[in-house]
């Protein structure tokens, strides 16, 4: 039996963790920070939910205490798995190494040093033993990394091979309250102007009990919770930036990326970010020398008219062909390969 210390803070990270656990032994013991559906964590990942620079700053004291406790837990672990969330996981990796703990550290879903803060790449390689990359182009930024595949290819059970009108449109305003409150007034306006279509509003399961409070009037929408299924069933989607944009691309559903945030967050991001695009699929296409896959509307560009223009003018057949090329580039899923790394490093 092996003990694995896990740091999985985000909802998306917990989706990826679920796939990894399928390939580990039932006798393995996990501890740390993760969704409570996997067991009893030291802290629930939901306690770290925040958006933007200001939101993250408010979690500083909680994070500092958590890092101290996690470092102690690392002494008892046979392997450490850090998933995404570099603002927390990089200091944690450093603390573990500075405490002279020999437990191997695997970092899965590496910090996006190709987008901003390139100095993080050196820190990851210094403090982590195994760098599990999910994009082939990351080898140029993390020379010691291993491309393990992309987690979405494990998780997505749907893929379109041709475009068909389904009579459904998906609206994804994100998973954080600030994102949702920014986009929902615009989504409501757009929904009213699209006639004869069913409008699916994708609500993360953990927000189900607070729909009226968080989303406001949703009378024009059908509430659903399964993102991949909603995207597969829909002929078009309006999506807040994030993992869902890459999910839509891999499924083959045409979409427009919409992103609004606090002015201070946007200002800081524009000063720091070095990539031309916000959507992951567009970023991948840019690294491989291809044109952008989809439209991106940022901040003041996010208007009902702009969203509707893209909906009516999108070349869905061309989009679908590019999506097939994207799947070929990413190759395979990653969860089995990450599990193998953990197995090989555990002191069984």
C-alpha positions in Angstrom: 0.0 0.0 0.0 1.3 3.4 -0.9 0.5 6.9 0.5 0.1 9.7 -2.0 0.0 13.3 -1.0 -2.3 15.2 -3.4 -2.8 18.9 -4.0 -5.8 19.4 -6.3 -7.4 22.8 -5.7 -9.6 23.5 -8.7 -12.7 21.8 -10.0 -11.0 21.0 -13.2 -8.0 19.5 -11.3 -10.4 17.2 -9.5 -11.8 16.0 -12.8 -8.3 15.1 -13.9 -7.6 13.5 -10.5 -10.7 11.2 -10.9 -9.2 9.7 -14.0 -5.8 9.1 -12.4 -7.3 7.3 -9.4 -8.9 4.8 -11.8 -5.4 3.6 -12.7 -4.1 3.4 -9.1 -4.6 0.5 -6.6 -7.6 0.5 -4.4 -5.1 -0.1 -1.5 -3.4 3.3 -2.2 -4.1 5.9 0.5 -4.6 9.5 -0.6 -4.2 12.5 1.6 -4.0 16.3 1.2 -6.3 18.7 -0.6 -8.9 17.4 -3.0 -12.6 17.0 -3.5 -14.2 15.1 -0.6 -15.9 12.6 -3.0 -12.5 10.9 -3.2 -12.1 10.4 0.5 -11.4 12.5 3.6 -9.0 15.4 2.7 -7.0 17.5 5.1 -8.8 20.5 3.4 -11.5 20.5 0.8 -10.5 22.0 -2.5 -13.6 24.1 -2.6 -12.1 26.2 0.3 -9.6 27.6 -2.2 -12.0 28.9 -4.8 -11.1 32.4 -6.0 -10.9 34.5 -9.2 -8.3 37.0 -10.1 -5.3 38.5 -8.4 -7.4 40.2 -5.6 -9.3 37.0 -4.8 -6.1 34.9 -4.6 -4.5 37.5 -2.3 -7.3 37.0 0.2 -6.5 33.3 0.5 -2.8 34.0 1.4 -3.0 33.2 5.1 -5.1 30.1 4.6 -2.7 28.9 2.0 0.4 29.6 4.2 -1.0 27.4 7.0 -2.0 24.7 4.5 1.5 24.6 3.0 3.0 24.1 6.5 0.6 21.2 7.2 1.1 19.6 3.7 4.8 19.7 4.2 4.5 17.7 7.3 2.2 15.2 5.5 4.8 14.9 2.8 7.1 13.2 5.3 4.6 10.3 5.5 4.0 10.1 1.8 5.5 7.8 -0.8 4.7 10.1 -3.6 3.5 13.7 -4.0 1.1 14.8 -6.9 0.6 18.5 -7.5 -2.1 19.4 -10.1 -2.1 22.8 -11.7 -2.6 25.8 -9.3 1.0 27.1 -9.4 0.3 30.0 -6.9 -0.1 27.3 -4.3 1.7 24.3 -5.6 5.0 25.9 -6.4 5.5 27.3 -2.9 4.4 23.9 -1.6 7.0 22.1 -3.7 9.7 24.5 -2.5 8.7 24.0 1.1 8.9 20.2 0.8 12.3 20.3 -0.8 13.6 22.9 1.6 12.6 20.6 4.5 14.9 18.0 2.9 12.0 15.6 2.4 13.0 13.0 -0.2 9.5 12.1 -1.4 9.3 12.4 -5.2 7.2 15.3 -6.4 5.2 15.0 -9.7 3.8 18.2 -11.1 0.9 17.5 -13.5 -0.5 20.3 -15.7 2.5 22.5 -15.5 2.4 26.3 -14.9 1.7 28.1 -18.2 5.1 29.7 -18.3 4.7 30.1 -22.1 1.9 32.6 -21.3 3.3 34.6 -18.4 5.9 34.5 -15.7 8.4 32.4 -17.6 10.6 32.3 -14.5 8.2 29.7 -13.1 9.7 27.1 -15.5 13.0 27.1 -13.7 11.4 26.8 -10.3 9.3 23.9 -11.4 12.4 22.1 -12.7 14.3 22.9 -9.5 11.7 21.8 -7.0 9.9 18.9 -8.8 11.2 15.5 -9.8 8.7 14.6 -12.5 7.2 17.2 -14.9 4.1 15.8 -16.6 3.3 18.0 -19.6 -0.1 18.1 -21.3 0.9 20.0 -24.4 3.6 18.8 -26.8 5.0 22.4 -27.3 5.8 22.7 -23.6 9.0 20.7 -24.2 10.6 24.0 -25.4 9.8 25.7 -22.1 10.4 22.7 -19.8 13.3 20.7 -21.3 13.1 18.0 -18.6 9.3 17.5 -19.0 7.6 14.4 -20.4 4.5 14.8 -22.6 2.0 12.4 -21.0 -1.0 13.2 -23.2 -3.9 15.5 -22.6 -6.4 14.8 -19.8 -9.4 15.9 -21.8 -8.9 13.1 -24.2 -9.5 10.7 -21.2 -12.5 12.6 -20.0 -14.4 13.4 -23.2 -16.6 10.6 -24.4 -18.1 12.5 -27.3 -16.7 13.6 -30.7 -18.5 15.0 -33.7 -17.6 13.9 -37.1 -20.0 16.1 -39.0 -22.1 19.2 -38.3 -25.8 18.9 -37.7 -28.3 21.4 -36.5 -29.6 20.2 -33.1 -31.8 23.0 -32.1 -29.7 23.6 -29.0 -27.3 26.4 -28.0 -25.1 26.1 -24.9 -24.2 29.0 -22.6 -21.3 28.6 -20.2 -20.6 31.6 -18.0 -17.8 29.9 -16.0 -17.5 28.3 -12.6 -16.6 31.4 -10.5 -19.1 33.8 -9.2 -17.3 36.9 -10.6 -17.3 35.4 -14.1 -20.9 34.4 -13.9 -22.2 37.8 -12.7 -20.3 39.5 -15.5 -21.6 37.3 -18.3 -25.1 36.4 -17.3 -26.7 39.8 -18.2 -25.2 39.5 -21.7 -26.2 35.9 -22.0 -29.8 36.7 -21.1 -29.9 39.3 -23.8 -28.5 37.0 -26.4 -30.8 34.1 -25.4 -33.9 36.3 -25.9 -32.8 37.2 -29.4 -32.1 33.7 -30.6 -35.5 32.2 -31.5 -36.6 28.6 -31.9 -33.6 27.2 -30.1 -33.3 25.5 -26.8 -30.8 27.4 -24.6 -28.8 25.2 -22.3 -27.2 26.9 -19.3 -24.4 24.8 -17.9 -24.2 25.1 -14.1 -21.4 23.4 -12.2 -22.8 20.8 -9.8 -21.3 22.6 -6.8 -23.4 25.7 -7.6 -26.7 23.9 -8.0 -28.1 25.0 -4.6 -27.5 28.7 -5.3 -28.7 29.2 -8.9 -31.1 32.1 -8.2 -28.6 33.9 -6.1 -25.6 33.5 -8.4 -27.2 33.4 -11.9 -30.3 35.7 -11.5 -33.2 35.1 -13.9 -32.7 31.9 -15.7 -36.3 31.5 -17.1 -35.1 31.4 -20.7 -32.7 28.6 -20.1 -32.8 24.8 -19.4 -30.4 24.1 -16.6 -27.9 21.3 -17.2 -24.8 20.2 -15.3 -22.9 17.9 -17.7 -20.5 20.2 -19.7 -19.3 17.6 -22.3 -22.8 16.3 -23.0 -24.2 19.9 -23.3 -21.5 20.8 -25.7 -22.0 17.7 -27.8 -25.7 18.2 -28.0 -25.4 21.9 -29.0 -24.8 23.3 -32.5 -23.0 26.4 -31.0 -21.8 27.6 -27.6 -21.0 30.8 -25.8 -18.1 30.0 -23.4 -16.2 31.9 -20.7 -12.5 31.4 -21.2 -11.1 28.3 -19.5 -10.8 24.6 -20.0 -14.4 24.4 -21.5 -13.1 26.2 -24.6 -10.6 23.3 -25.3 -13.4 20.8 -24.4 -15.6 22.4 -27.1 -12.8 22.3 -29.6 -12.1 18.6 -28.9 -15.8 17.7 -29.1 -16.2 19.7 -32.3 -18.8 22.3 -31.2 -18.3 25.8 -32.7 -18.1 28.5 -30.1 -17.1 32.0 -29.2 -14.9 32.8 -26.2 -16.3 35.5 -23.9 -14.4 37.0 -21.0 -15.1 39.8 -18.6 -13.3 40.5 -15.4 -12.4 43.2 -12.9 -10.7 46.1 -14.6 -7.6 45.8 -12.4 -7.3 42.1 -13.2 -7.5 42.8 -16.9 -4.9 45.6 -16.6 -2.4 43.4 -14.8 -3.0 40.5 -17.2 -2.4 42.6 -20.2 1.0 43.7 -18.8 2.1 40.2 -18.0 0.7 37.8 -20.5 2.9 37.1 -23.5 0.6 35.0 -25.7 -1.7 36.5 -28.4 -4.8 34.5 -27.4 -6.9 33.6 -24.4 -8.4 30.3 -25.6 -6.3 27.1 -25.2 -7.1 25.9 -28.7 -6.1 29.2 -30.2 -2.9 29.1 -28.2 -2.1 25.6 -29.4 -2.8 26.6 -33.0 -0.5 29.6 -32.7 2.4 27.5 -31.4 1.9 25.2 -34.3 1.8 28.0 -36.9 -1.9 27.8 -37.7 -4.7 30.5 -37.8 -6.9 30.9 -34.7 -9.7 28.4 -34.4 -12.3 30.6 -32.9 -13.3 34.2 -32.1 -12.3 35.7 -28.8 -14.2 38.6 -27.2 -12.5 40.2 -24.2 -13.9 42.8 -21.8 -15.6 45.7 -23.7 -15.8 43.5 -26.8 -18.3 41.2 -25.0 -21.6 42.7 -26.2 -24.9 40.9 -27.3 -24.3 42.1 -30.9 -20.8 40.7 -31.1 -21.9 37.3 -29.7 -24.8 37.1 -32.1 -22.6 38.1 -35.1 -20.3 35.3 -34.4 -23.1 32.8 -33.9 -24.7 33.7 -37.2 -21.4 34.0 -39.2 -19.3 31.1 -37.9 -18.2 28.6 -40.5 -19.0 25.4 -38.6 -17.8 22.9 -41.2 -14.4 24.6 -41.3 -14.3 24.7 -37.6 -15.0 21.0 -37.3 -12.1 20.1 -39.7 -9.7 22.1 -37.6 -10.9 20.3 -34.4 -10.1 16.9 -35.9 -6.5 18.2 -36.5 -6.3 19.3 -32.9 -7.2 15.9 -31.6 -4.5 14.3 -33.8 -1.9 16.8 -32.5 -2.6 16.0 -28.8 -2.7 12.3 -29.5 -3.9 10.5 -26.4 -5.1 10.9 -22.8 -2.7 11.3 -19.9 -4.2 9.8 -16.8 -2.7 6.3 -17.2 0.8 7.7 -17.8 0.6 9.9 -14.7 -0.5 7.0 -12.6 2.5 5.0 -13.9 4.8 7.8 -12.9 3.4 7.7 -9.4 3.6 3.9 -9.2 7.2 4.0 -10.2 8.1 6.6 -7.6 6.3 5.1 -4.6 8.4 3.3 -2.0 6.3 0.1 -2.0 
